């Protein structure tokens, strides 16, 4: 755990230094950006789409940065106000070419779970925080402005002994943007993925649909995941639908 914590500290320090440098170098030509989504959904789906909250949730996804470096917090709450997941991504575009990109990232995260404890015949509910550290790599080949194909790798380490210690998630995915009409666009992200959690593993298919109206901040979102073959405990099929408020702003630093 100490090694993981030291790596996390160094990663955060390096990212903060790089971000400060990116603000200083070429600040007149490289705009900063703030993007984000606020989603209200009937079923909060996890970062790994094998799992879900199983109840309505509000999801906050932000993307704040400059140039190739960004800070991408993901905050999830149940509709009852209870926290579910806090994920604090740092991401960097290591390669950014016309036809190929390679992104790297890492994050500390906290997952909250309800735990029942009976003491002297009295049952009480407690909210317990489970801590993880994770890293990712996302090579992507850009076919054209409306289609891309890529791999996504996510690894994580549990920082407490009472949770899954090692997770590996590998997905083959494509991103398609379809013009339905002059006013509406459809985003489709199908993927097939392999998931291993300690000694258990499985394969799954997943698809995400996003329906956008041009120049309108609210969109519709739908997610479905199906297990092909798995030894991991969870639902064989899960789905969610939601309404999304989109934020997208670029700006230059004022002098």
C-alpha positions in Angstrom: 0.0 0.0 0.0 2.9 2.3 0.8 4.3 1.8 -2.7 1.0 2.6 -4.3 0.6 5.7 -2.1 4.1 7.0 -3.0 3.4 6.5 -6.7 0.1 8.4 -6.4 1.8 11.3 -4.7 4.5 11.5 -7.4 1.9 11.2 -10.2 -0.2 14.0 -8.8 2.9 16.2 -8.3 4.1 15.6 -11.9 0.7 16.3 -13.3 0.4 19.5 -11.4 3.8 20.6 -12.5 3.0 19.7 -16.2 -0.3 21.5 -16.0 1.4 24.6 -14.6 3.9 24.5 -17.4 1.2 24.1 -20.0 -0.4 27.2 -18.8 2.8 29.2 -19.1 4.0 27.8 -22.5 2.1 29.0 -25.5 -0.8 30.3 -23.5 -1.9 32.7 -26.2 -2.5 29.9 -28.7 -3.6 27.0 -26.5 -7.1 27.5 -25.0 -8.1 26.1 -21.7 -11.3 24.1 -21.6 -14.1 23.2 -19.2 -16.4 20.4 -20.3 -18.8 18.3 -18.4 -22.0 16.3 -18.2 -24.7 16.1 -15.5 -26.8 13.0 -15.9 -29.9 11.9 -14.1 -30.5 8.2 -14.7 -32.8 5.4 -13.5 -29.8 3.2 -12.8 -26.3 4.4 -12.1 -23.8 2.3 -14.2 -20.3 1.9 -13.0 -17.1 2.9 -14.8 -16.8 -0.8 -15.5 -20.3 -1.5 -17.0 -20.7 -5.0 -15.4 -21.9 -3.3 -12.3 -24.4 -0.6 -11.3 -25.9 1.1 -8.3 -29.2 -0.6 -9.0 -31.2 2.5 -8.2 -31.6 6.1 -9.6 -28.5 8.2 -9.5 -27.0 11.6 -10.4 -23.7 11.5 -12.2 -21.3 14.5 -12.4 -18.5 14.1 -15.1 -16.1 17.1 -15.6 -13.2 17.6 -18.0 -11.0 20.5 -17.0 -7.6 21.2 -18.6 -5.3 22.9 -21.1 -3.6 21.3 -24.1 -2.9 17.6 -23.5 -3.4 17.5 -19.8 -6.8 17.3 -18.0 -8.3 16.7 -14.6 -11.5 14.7 -15.0 -13.4 14.1 -11.7 -16.3 11.7 -11.8 -18.7 12.2 -8.8 -21.8 9.9 -8.4 -24.6 10.1 -5.9 -27.8 8.1 -5.4 -31.0 10.1 -5.8 -31.4 9.8 -2.1 -28.3 12.0 -1.6 -26.0 9.2 -0.5 -22.5 9.3 -2.1 -21.7 6.3 -4.4 -18.4 6.8 -6.2 -15.7 9.6 -6.3 -13.1 9.2 -9.0 -10.4 11.8 -9.6 -8.8 11.2 -13.0 -5.6 12.8 -14.3 -5.2 12.2 -18.0 -2.6 13.1 -20.6 -2.6 12.8 -24.4 0.9 11.2 -24.9 0.3 11.1 -28.7 -2.1 13.2 -30.7 -1.8 12.7 -34.4 -4.2 13.0 -37.3 -5.1 9.3 -37.4 -3.8 8.0 -34.0 -4.1 9.1 -30.4 -2.7 7.6 -27.2 -4.0 8.7 -23.8 -2.7 7.7 -20.4 -4.3 8.3 -17.0 -4.4 7.4 -13.4 -6.7 8.1 -10.5 -7.4 7.6 -6.8 -11.0 6.7 -6.1 -13.4 6.0 -3.3 -16.5 3.7 -3.5 -19.1 3.9 -0.8 -21.0 0.9 0.4 -23.7 0.3 3.0 -22.8 -2.2 5.7 -25.1 -3.7 8.2 -23.7 -4.3 11.7 -25.7 -6.0 14.6 -24.5 -5.2 18.1 -26.4 -6.5 21.1 -29.3 -7.4 18.9 -29.5 -3.9 17.4 -29.0 -3.6 13.7 -27.3 -0.5 12.4 -26.4 0.7 8.9 -23.0 2.3 8.2 -21.6 3.9 5.1 -18.1 2.5 4.5 -15.5 4.0 2.1 -13.4 1.6 0.0 -10.3 3.1 -1.6 -8.7 2.2 -4.9 -5.9 3.3 -7.2 -6.2 2.8 -10.9 -4.5 3.5 -14.2 -5.5 3.4 -17.9 -4.2 3.4 -21.5 -6.4 4.2 -24.5 -4.8 3.9 -28.0 -7.3 5.0 -30.7 -7.2 4.9 -34.5 -9.3 7.6 -36.1 -11.0 6.3 -39.3 -12.6 9.6 -40.2 -14.4 12.5 -38.4 -17.4 10.2 -37.6 -15.7 6.9 -36.7 -12.8 5.6 -34.6 -11.6 2.2 -33.3 -9.6 1.6 -30.2 -8.5 -0.4 -27.3 -9.0 0.5 -23.6 -7.1 -0.9 -20.7 -7.9 -0.2 -17.1 -6.1 -1.7 -14.1 -6.8 -1.1 -10.4 -5.5 -2.0 -7.0 -7.6 -2.2 -3.9 -6.0 -0.2 -1.0 -7.8 -2.0 1.8 -7.8 -5.8 2.4 -11.6 -6.3 2.5 -12.1 -5.5 -1.2 -11.0 -6.9 -4.6 -7.2 -6.4 -4.8 -6.5 -6.6 -8.5 -8.8 -5.7 -11.4 -8.0 -5.9 -15.1 -10.5 -4.5 -17.7 -9.6 -4.7 -21.5 -12.1 -3.5 -24.1 -12.2 -3.3 -27.9 -14.5 -0.4 -28.8 -15.6 1.8 -31.6 -17.1 5.3 -31.6 -19.6 6.2 -34.3 -21.3 9.6 -34.9 -24.3 9.4 -37.1 -26.2 12.3 -38.6 -29.9 11.4 -38.3 -31.1 14.7 -39.8 -30.1 18.4 -39.9 -31.1 18.7 -36.2 -30.3 15.4 -34.6 -27.1 13.3 -34.2 -26.7 9.8 -32.7 -23.6 8.7 -30.9 -23.0 4.9 -30.7 -20.2 3.2 -28.7 -20.3 -0.6 -28.9 -17.7 -2.6 -27.1 -16.7 -6.1 -26.2 -14.6 -6.5 -23.1 -12.8 -8.9 -20.8 -12.9 -8.4 -17.0 -10.8 -10.1 -14.3 -11.2 -9.5 -10.6 -8.7 -11.4 -8.5 -9.2 -15.0 -9.6 -12.6 -14.5 -11.3 -13.1 -13.4 -14.9 -15.7 -12.9 -17.6 -16.4 -11.6 -21.1 -19.2 -9.1 -21.9 -20.7 -6.9 -24.6 -21.8 -3.3 -24.0 -23.3 -0.5 -26.0 -23.9 3.2 -25.2 -26.3 5.4 -27.2 -26.4 9.2 -27.1 -29.1 11.2 -28.9 -28.2 14.9 -29.4 -30.1 17.8 -30.8 -27.7 20.3 -32.4 -27.1 23.5 -30.5 -29.2 22.2 -27.6 -27.5 21.4 -24.2 -29.7 18.4 -23.2 -29.3 14.9 -24.7 -30.6 11.4 -24.0 -28.4 8.5 -23.0 -29.0 4.7 -22.9 -26.6 2.0 -21.8 -27.0 -1.8 -22.0 -24.5 -4.6 -20.9 -24.8 -8.3 -21.3 -22.6 -11.1 -20.0 -21.3 -13.6 -22.6 -19.6 -16.0 -20.2 -18.5 -15.1 -16.6 -17.6 -16.3 -13.2 -18.0 -12.9 -11.6 -21.1 -12.4 -9.5 -23.4 -9.8 -10.9 -26.4 -9.3 -13.2 -26.2 -11.0 -16.6 -28.0 -8.0 -18.1 -28.3 -4.4 -17.0 -29.5 -1.3 -18.6 -30.1 2.4 -17.9 -31.6 5.5 -19.5 -30.9 9.1 -18.6 -31.2 12.7 -19.4 -27.8 14.6 -19.8 -27.0 18.3 -19.5 -23.9 19.0 -21.5 -21.3 21.8 -20.7 -18.7 22.7 -23.3 -16.6 25.8 -23.0 -13.2 26.9 -24.4 -11.5 30.1 -23.3 -8.2 31.9 -23.4 -6.5 33.3 -20.3 -7.1 37.0 -20.0 -4.0 39.2 -19.4 
